[in-house]
Amino acid sequence: MPPRRLPDGAEGRAEAARSLEAGGIVAFPTDTVYGIAVALKTPGGIERLFAAKRRPPDRAIALLVADEGQAAAIGELNAPSTALAHRFWPGGLTLVVPRRGDEALPAALSGVGAVPTVGLRVPDHETPRALARAVGPLPTTSANRSGEPEARDADELEAQLGDALDLILDGGPAAGGPASTVVDTTTDPVRILRDGAISAEAIDRCLVSAGLPGVGR
């Protein structure tokens, strides 16, 4: 049975939030590519995302959050992560931070055998932020089968993943562009784990201007 498909907008987002709350997998546009997500509290939800992508659960999956306050409720933000969040959120930056000890999060968020950290990002797109405000932080991954190109629009998305989805928010063609830069702020100095939308030079300048050590070489 094909997934429901609704225009991205206030009504579609409200329906998407209800689908997420009910345990569904929802696809939606972000500031880069389309993503698929489940509600954080959904039992086995992250494993369902990996199954939808046909990807083994050996890599961490990030949480999209509504704002810095929601990020701080999930992870422990230190001086470097706070400086980078102030400067680059919303935007193409994922910060790897320690999990808060008082937050019970699925082990699958960090990948197999990983230390207790979590990747957090505030995207520069209202749809995922609105869904995160309504449902909570969203475990999200790109909307494509593992090893295949990322879906550029809702048609490609449905062709690749339709059977695994419950609802698609159709926001037109994806904005595209590079993936988010991933920065590990649990090390001293911080390390860039994946180059992306925010350059290493910009991250270094931000840290140094805040009186902090620059990026580790």
Buried (B, 14 or more C-beta within 10 A) or exposed (E): EEBBBBEBEEEBBBBBBBBBBEBBBBBBBBBBBBBBBBBBEBEEBBBBBBEBBEBEBEEBBBBBBBBBEBBBEBBBBBEBBBBBBEBBBBBBBBBBBBBBEEEEBBEBBBBEEBEEBBBBBBBBBBBBBBBBBBBBBBBBBBBBBEEEEBBBBBBBBBEBBBEBBBBBBBBEEBBEEEBBBBBBBBEEBBBBBEEBBBEBEBBBBBBEEBEBEBBEE
